[in-house]
Amino acid sequence: MGTFWTLFAESYIMQGVLGVVFAGAIVYLSLTGRVVPDYLVNFTALILGFYFGSKVGGAVAAGRGPREE
């Protein structure tokens, strides 16, 4: 359980939850035939971009990034 709180403190869990919630809202609105607001799409792109960007940044910092040959 300590790992969960560590990841939550580093906001990885929160970023993932927000990404899933916003993406789910877009999918729900699309499937029900409603108009998806532009700001919702922008927020989702921002959150997912930050989430995956922090994952890549952490991997590069840990030495697991792309290898140059």
C-alpha positions as CSV (number, residue, x, y, z in Angstrom):
1,M,0.0,0.0,0.0
2,G,3.0,2.3,0.5
3,T,3.7,2.2,-3.3
4,F,0.2,3.5,-4.0
5,W,0.7,6.5,-1.8
6,T,4.1,7.2,-3.2
7,L,2.8,7.2,-6.8
8,F,-0.2,9.3,-5.7
9,A,2.2,11.8,-4.1
10,E,4.1,11.9,-7.4
11,S,0.7,12.4,-9.1
12,Y,1.1,9.4,-11.5
13,I,-2.1,7.9,-10.2
14,M,-4.0,11.1,-10.4
15,Q,-2.9,11.8,-13.9
16,G,-4.0,8.3,-15.0
17,V,-7.4,8.7,-13.3
18,L,-8.0,12.1,-14.9
19,G,-7.0,10.8,-18.3
20,V,-9.4,7.9,-18.1
21,V,-12.2,10.1,-16.8
22,F,-11.8,12.7,-19.5
23,A,-11.4,10.1,-22.3
24,G,-14.4,8.2,-21.0
25,A,-16.5,11.4,-21.1
26,I,-15.4,12.0,-24.7
27,V,-16.3,8.4,-25.7
28,Y,-19.7,8.6,-23.8
29,L,-20.6,11.9,-25.5
30,S,-19.6,10.5,-28.9
31,L,-21.6,7.2,-28.5
32,T,-24.7,9.0,-27.4
33,G,-24.6,11.4,-30.4
34,R,-23.9,14.5,-28.4
35,V,-21.5,17.3,-29.4
36,V,-18.1,17.0,-27.7
37,P,-16.9,20.4,-26.6
38,D,-13.6,21.6,-27.9
39,Y,-12.4,22.4,-24.4
40,L,-13.0,18.8,-23.3
41,V,-10.9,17.5,-26.1
42,N,-8.2,20.0,-25.3
43,F,-8.1,19.2,-21.6
44,T,-7.9,15.5,-22.4
45,A,-5.0,16.0,-24.9
46,L,-3.2,18.1,-22.3
47,I,-3.7,15.6,-19.5
48,L,-2.7,12.6,-21.6
49,G,0.3,14.5,-23.1
50,F,1.5,15.4,-19.7
51,Y,1.0,11.8,-18.4
52,F,2.9,10.1,-21.2
53,G,5.5,12.9,-21.3
54,S,6.3,12.4,-17.6
55,K,6.5,8.6,-18.2
56,V,9.0,9.1,-21.1
57,G,11.0,11.7,-19.0
58,G,11.2,9.3,-16.1
59,A,12.4,6.5,-18.3
60,V,15.1,8.7,-19.9
61,A,16.2,9.9,-16.5
62,A,16.4,6.3,-15.3
63,G,18.6,5.3,-18.3
64,R,15.9,3.3,-20.1
65,G,15.5,5.8,-23.0
66,P,16.3,5.2,-26.7
67,R,19.7,3.8,-27.3
68,E,22.1,5.3,-29.7
69,E,24.2,2.9,-31.8
